[in-house]
Amino acid sequence: KHYLHLRANVIFVQRRYRALTAVRTQAVVCTQSSYRSCKVQEDMQHRHRAA
C-alpha cells in the first residue's frame, strides 16, 4: 500500500516536470523564431535600402 502511494506521487511529479520542460522548450522555440523573423525583416529592409 505504501509503495503504490509512493509510486503514484512519483508519477504525478514526473508528469508535472515533463509538462513544465515541454512548455519551456516551446517558449524557447517561439522566442527564437520571433527573434530570427525580426532579424530577417531588418536585414531585408537594409538590403532594399542599399539596392
Secondary structure, DSSP 8 states (H G I E B T S, - for coil): -HHHHHHHHHHHHHHHHHHHHHHHHHHHHHHHHHHHHHHHHHHHHHHHHH-
